[in-house]
Amino acid sequence: MSISYHVSEHDGAWAYRLGDVWSETFPTHEEALAAAQNAAGRQQLGGQDADITYQRADGSWTTERSNGGDRPEAEVVDDAKE
């Protein structure tokens, strides 16, 4: 699996987004780019296995075991350079 953080202008400043979710804004492009690179790096760090409990769309609850080493590849796309 692969995910992409996109850096671009947002709300009169700079921010990064993953899908439709935006980060806080940063005064400069460089700060937003550094923050996105930091987030992408953290996204790839493995952790310990854990049980995750969540509610399904039908209202039922499910518990699954999550492999702490199962991390996506993350990249940063600088939309300002495109």
C-alpha positions, 0 to 999 in steps of 0.5 A: 500500500502507498499513500501520498501527502500533498503540499500546496497553498491552503487558506492563504498559507501552506499546508499538506493533505492526505486525501481530503484531510488538511494539516494545520497551515504554515506560513511558508512553503518550506515549513509545510514541506518539512512537516509533510516529510516528517509526517510521511517518515513517521507513517512508515515507522513500525510499532507493536502489534495491537488489537483494534476495535471499531464500529462497522457501518451496520452498528456492530463492533469488531476487534481485529489484530493489527500487525505493527510492522504492516506500514504503508509506503509514504511519499510527499508530492509538492503540488507547488512544483507541478 
